[in-house]
Amino acid sequence: MEEFVVLVNPEDEVIGLMEKQQAHVNGLLHRAFSVFLFNSKGEMLLQKRASGKYHSPNQWTNAVCSHPRQGETYKEGAIRRLKEELGIEAELSEKFNFIYKADVGGGLWEHELDHVFVGHHEDDFNLNKDEVEEVRFIAPQDLDKEITEHPEKFTEWFKIILEEYKHHF
């Protein structure tokens, strides 16, 4: 099934729909959301993208990052993708939104108006192996060290969103 993204202007006004991969080739601004999940120890959940993903395969990133569908709110999309990718439900609260553009290789761009959500999760996962290779929790200081020492192991957008997240907290 073809996935479409919602194209927007910087004020989040809808200007059209486009097939997801084509929007990434053209680098057009579209709606997105990112979810950061934490456990009771304050560790952040990371997911390793599946090897079959068309860009950024086998790279670590935040719990969920995706796109709301036409007629779906950012939060509804985030809740849907938590279930589809990780097989979980979690209470989410929106923390901020911002626009970024990142070269993700292979002639593809992420140019997103990204709404960032935060939640907590302690229980088991039921991973969708078409989306997620594995998950792990990591302490913030260990994450910073890993990104500094091995930036190639992490998605470009995660590094950008994580820095923006740090500015808000």
Order of alpha helices (4+ residues) and beta strands (2+ residues): beta-beta-alpha-beta-beta-beta-beta-alpha-beta-beta-beta-alpha-alpha
